[in-house]
Amino acid sequence: MSINLKTLIKRTTSSHFVRDVALVGGGIAAGQAIALAFMPFLTRLYGPESFGIAAAFAAIVNIITPVSTMGYANAIVMPESDEDAAAVARLSILCGLIIAPISLILVHIGKPWLAVWTGMESKPDMLYLIPLTLIIGALLSVANQSAIRAGLFKAKARAYVESKLVTDSSKLIGGMIAPSGLLLILLTILGQLTNFVMQMLRVPRTGFLKVSNWFGTRGIRNAAIQQRDFAIYRMPQSVLNAASVGLPTILLASFFSPSTAGQYSVAVLVLGAPAMLLGQAVGEVFYPKITRTIIAKSSNAYMLLLKVSAILLAIGIIPFGTVLFFGEYLFSLIFGEQWMLAGSYSQWLSIWLLSNLVSGASVAAMPALRLQRFLLIREFFSVILRAAALYIGFKFFNSDIIAVALFSIVGVLLSLSILYVVFKRLFTIQ
């Protein structure tokens, strides 16, 4: 037994997959440690209303950000040749340059309605920042996916940590001078730009990683045709997913107040960001690995996915279980008494986020399994079901807590649906 355990430990520590996950996960953990270290100070400088305005703005941006590259940025890892990958990068950037001015026109036309939906009636001009965030988001998406393709996980992780440090330090200093929702939005945009710059300074600027190769039209027609599944299925799916996740923030701000939305946003920030980013870390490393395994029609794909899903469950069950039972007490103790409601939200959110973490590996396997159509259909129904859950909580019970609880339960069921479909498909092709 002792020999087998030592062999297992040796194989695990020498595994390229484990090391890559550790690099990405370590960067994410460091970034989140920075965010959590600053949070108790920021929640005492910025009130729930400021956080609510920033969160509502972020919800809108997250919903439309996948449109900025039409989903093609996620396809950079797919082509066999680097030249084809560069063509996908050019296509992604071109989409961003076209979508940004269109979004400016739409924001100008729909500003009165957007301001009401997000609780920004007092400062509707902040919505004009949306086109800028889309351009930066497109550049960052291409940089991230290019780094993933090249296996430059260390450079990606360090850039993320540095951007978090710059962003949160700036928020702290700004909060001492003139705290506001606008300042939080501007500094978040600055953080994304910093992430992109720091990342590009650390990668070899050659081939598909050379920024000048991201501009132009060479090869984009073939790239658009070959990777059309990402535009047809992945992009709408990402938009619908962001819409379903951002619905509580937008509806809480609209139906109740920006302050209530701020309480929810802090709960999601504290719990959701580590869970989603850890899932992202595993997904980014696992995505090319499971893709190659499935394409090779290896019988190891089923057990590989089962193993990674079990590891994610083991990692998440202790922290999320703690929040489930002690969320109110922990939030009021760490962030201040005015954030107790965020703790109540976190107790329900912990159930959903744990299931979302576990299903992340299955989501990474979907493109290779040709399940993007299912994912799109699933996201369509998820928006309807989550909206219905929120509507029932708001209208029939007049309770934001019940609305968040129903929203979380629906999220668990949706995560289970992904696990069921992916494992069933893998079982049938073995």
N, C-alpha and C positions, 0 to 999 in steps of 0.2 A: 504493500500500500504506500509506504514511504517513497519507494522508488518511482511508482506511478505518479504520485503527487509532484515529486521533483521534476519528472519528465514533463508533466502538464504545465507546471510553472515555467519551465525553460522554453517550451514551445510557445506558450502564450506571450512571454516577454520578448521572444525573438520574432514574433509575427509582425510582418509589415503592416497588416491591417490594424492590429492593436496599437502599434506605434503611431500610425497615422491618426487613428481616432484619439489617441492620447495627446497628440500635437494640437489637433483642432479643438478637442474637448478641453485641453489645458488652457488654450487661448480664450475659449469661451468662459471657462470657469474663472480665469483671472479677470476678464472683462466684467463678468457678473459680480465678482467680489468687489471690484471697484464701484460698480453701480450700487450695490447693497451698502457699502461703506459710506457712500455719500448720501444715500436716501434718507436716513434719520435727520440729517441736517437740512436737506432740500425740503422735506415735508414740513419743517418748522419755518422755512423762509417763504415757500410758495404755498398758498392755500389750496383747498380742494378745487376751487373755481379755476385757478390758473392751470392746474393739472388737467382739469376737465376740458378746457378749451384746446390745450395742446393735444390731448388724446383724441378729441373729435376731429381735429385737423389731420392727425396721423391716420385715423381710421379711413378718411376719405382718400388720402394719398395711397394708403396700402391697397385700397380697392382698385384704384386705377393704375397703379405702378406696373402690374403685369402687362397692361395694354401698351406701355411705353416701348417695349421690345417685341410686342405681339407673341410673347412666349418663346421666341427663338433663342434668347440667351441661354435657356436651359438645355438647348440642343448642341451647344459648343462641344460638349464631351462626347457626342455620338459619332462624328465622322472618323474614318480610319486615318485619313491624311491630315496633316497640319494645314495645308492649303485650303482644304474644304472647311476646316474649323475656322480659319481666318475669314472665309467668305460668310460663314454664319455670324461671326462677330460683326462684320461690316453690315450685314442685313439688320442685325439687332440695333446698332447705332443709328442707321438710317431711319428705322422705324421710330426711334426716340426723337430724332430731329424733326420728323413730320408730326408726331403726336403732340409734342409740347406746344407749338403755336395753336393747334386745334383746341387744346385744353384751355389756353388763354382766352380764346373766343367764347368757349362754353362757360367758363367761369364768369366772364363779364356779363353774359346773358342771364345765367342762372344764379348770380350772386345773392339776390334777395331770398330765394328759396333755400340755397345752401346755408346761408347765415342762420336762418330759422331752424333748420334741421340740426345744426351743430351747436346751437347756443351761442353763436358769434355775432348776434345782432349789434352788440356794442362796437365791434371792430371787424366789420365784414371785409375790409380791404386786405386782411391777412390772407384771404383766399387766393389773392394774386400770386402768392408764393408757390402755388401748386405746380405751374409749369417748370419752375426752376428745380423743384424736387424731382420731377419726372426725368429731366435731363441728367441730373446727378445720379439718380437711381438707375438709369439705363447704363451709364458708364460703370457704375459699381457692380451691376449685375454681370456685365461682360467681363470685368476684371476678376470677379469671384469665380465664375465658371471657367475662365481661362486658367486660373491658378489651380483649380480642381483638376482640370484635364492634364496639366503638367505635373501634378503631384506636389505643388509648392505649398503644402499645408502650413509649414512653419512661417513662411512669409505672410500668408493670409492671416494666421492667428496673431502674429505680432502687430500687424496693421490694425486689426480689430481692437486689441488691447490699448494701443496708443490712442486710437480715436476715442475710445471710451474715457480714457484719462483726460484728454483734451476737452471733451464735451462736458463731463461732469465737473471738472475743475472750473470751467467757464460758467456753468450754471450756478455753482456755489458763489463765485465772485459776483456774478450778475445779481444773484438773489440778495446779496448784502447791500447792493446799490439800488436796484430798481426791479424787484421781482414782478413778473407778469407772464401771462400765457404767451404773448408774442415773443418774449425773450426765449422761452423754452423752445418754441418752434424754430426760431432762427439758429439757436445753438445746436439743435438736433440736426438741422441741415448742414451746419458747419462740421458736425461730427461725421456725417456721411462723406462729405468732401475730403476730410482728413483721412478717413479710411481708404478712399480711392488713391490719394496721393501717396500715402505711406506704403500701400501695397505695391504700387507701380515703381517706387524707388527701390524695392527689394527683389524684384523679379528680373530675369534676363530679358531685356527689351529686344528680342529677336523673334523671327517667325510670327506665329499667331499671337505672341505676347507683346509685339511691338505696336504701340498705340497708333502710329501712322498707318499700319495695316488694317486698322479698324474703320478707316474712312475710304469711301469710294464705292463703286458699283460692280467691280469685277467678281463674277461668280455668284452674285446674290440671287439671280433668277433660279439657277439650279439648286442653290441652298434652300430657297423658299419652297421649291417643289419637293425636294428630298426630305425635308424636315417639316412638312406641312402638318403632320399630326400635332406638333407642338402649338401651332397657331389655331388649328381647328379644335383641339381638345384641351391641351394643357393651359393655354392662355385663358379661355373662358372658365376652366375649372379653378384656376388660381384667383380669378376675379370673384367668382362665386364664393370660394373659400374665404377670401379676405372680407367679402361682404357679410357672410354669416358670422365671422368672428368679430367684425366691427359693429355689427348691429346693436349689441347692448350699449356700447358707448354712445352711438348716435341717438338711439331711442331714449336712453337715460337723460341725455342732454336736452332732447326735444320735449319729452313728456314730463320730466321732473325738473332738473336744473343742471347747469354745468358742474355744480358742486358735487351732485350725486354721481355724475359721469366721472369726475375726478377720483372719487372714492373707488369706483370700479377699476379705473385705469391703473391706480397704484396697486390694487390687488393683482391685476393681470401682469403688471410690470414685475412685481416681486416674485410671483409664482410662474407666470407664463413664459417670461423671457428665458430663465434658465432651462425650463423644460423644452421649449421649442428650439432653443439654440443647441441644447445637447442632442436633441433629435436631429437637428440640422447637421451637427458635427458627425454623427454616425451615418446619416443619410449621404453626406457628401463623400465620405470614404467608402461607404457600403454600395452606393449607386453604381460606380464603375465595376466594382467587384462582382456584385450580383448580376449585373448586365452581362458581363463576360461569361459567368457561370451558366446563365440561362441560355445565352446564344450558343454556347458549346454543348448544350443539351446534357449537361452533367447531372448525375443523380444526386449530387451533393447540394443542389440548390435548396431543396426542401429543408434539410437539416441545418443548413447554414442560416436560413431565415428564421427557423425555430430557435436556434441558439442565440442569435442576436436579439430577438424579441424577448426571450427569457432574461437575458442580461439587462435589457432596458427596464423590465419589470422589477428585477431585483434592485437596480439602482434607484428607482423612483419610489418604491413603496414606503420606505422609511420616512423621507422628508415630507412626502405628500400625506402620509398617514398622520404625522405629527400635526400638520396644519389642519387636517380634518377635525381633530379633536380640540386643538388649542389655538385656532386661528384668531379669534377675537382678542384673547389675552396677549398673544404674541404681537399683534399689530399695534394695539394700544400701548404696550410696553416699549416697543422699539421706535415707533413712528410718532407717538403722541396720542393723547386721548381723543383728539378730533378724528382719528383714523380708525376708530373701532368698527364702523360700518364696513370699511374695506376688509377688516378681519372676518366679518360675517360672510361677505361675498367669497372670500378665499376658501372658506370651509367647503362650499359647494364646488367651486372652481377646481379644487384639488382632485376631485374624482374624475372630472372631465380631462384635465391636463395629464393625469397619469395614463389614462387610456389613449390619449393622443400621442404621448411619448412612445408607448409600446407599439402603436400602429405605424410609427414613422418608418421603420425598416420595410414594412410591407408596401408603403407608398413608393419607396425608392425602387422596388422591384416591378412596379406597374408598367413603366414604359417598355421594358424588355418583354413583358408578358402580353403586350398589346391590350392593356386594360385601361387605356386613357379615355376611351369612350365611356366605359363604366364609371370612371372617376368623375367625368363631366356630368353624367346623369345623376350620380350620387350627390354631387355638389349642388345641382339644381334643386333636388328635393331637400337637401340640408338647409338651404336658404329658406324654403317654404316652411319646413318643420321648426326651425329655430325662430323664424319670425312669428309663427303661430304660438310657440311657447312663450315668447316675450309678450305678445299681444294678450294672451290669456292672463299672464301675471299682472300686466299693467291694467287691463280693462276690467277683468272679472274679479280679481283679488285686490286691485289697487295697491300692490305690494311689489317693490323693487326686488326684495329678497326672494320672494316666490318666483318672480320672473327669471332671476339669475339661476335659481335652483332648477327650474324646468329647462332652461337653456343648457345647463350643464348635463342633465340627464339625457337630453337629446344628443348632445355631443358624445357621450359614452356609447350610445346605441350606434351612432354613425361610425365611430372608430371600430366597434366590433364587426360592423358590416364589411369594412375593408379587410380585416383579418380573415374573416370567413371566405370571402371571394378569392383573395390571393392564395391562401393555403389550399383551397379547393382546386384552383387552376394548376398550382404546382404539383399537387397530388395526381392529377389526371394526366400530366405530361411526363411523369417519371417513367 
